């Protein structure tokens, strides 16, 4: 997998042009879709409606996940390092644990 990623990184300009080509083909094809059986006015009259709708929905999901993650779910990068340094019972200290004292 790493070889594939390196291969594509070395040919980034070709990858970008290929993606734009696929996008152009997809958009051109969506102009020829029969809208006679569309359910709503928007589906009939707005070109690329479902493409735009899907992109907007994905952007909202990603933005919400980013906000939600940074609002408290994610922890600092050194969160576990601090915890292990200050609360580890296996650090070789000379104190006996509570179950050994009993």
Secondary structure, DSSP 8 states (H G I E B T S, - for coil): -HHHHHHHHHTHHHHHHHHHHHHHHHHHHHHTS--TT-SSHHHHHSTTHHHHHHHHHHHHHHHHHHHHIIIIIS--TTHHHHHHHHH-TTS--SS--HHHH-
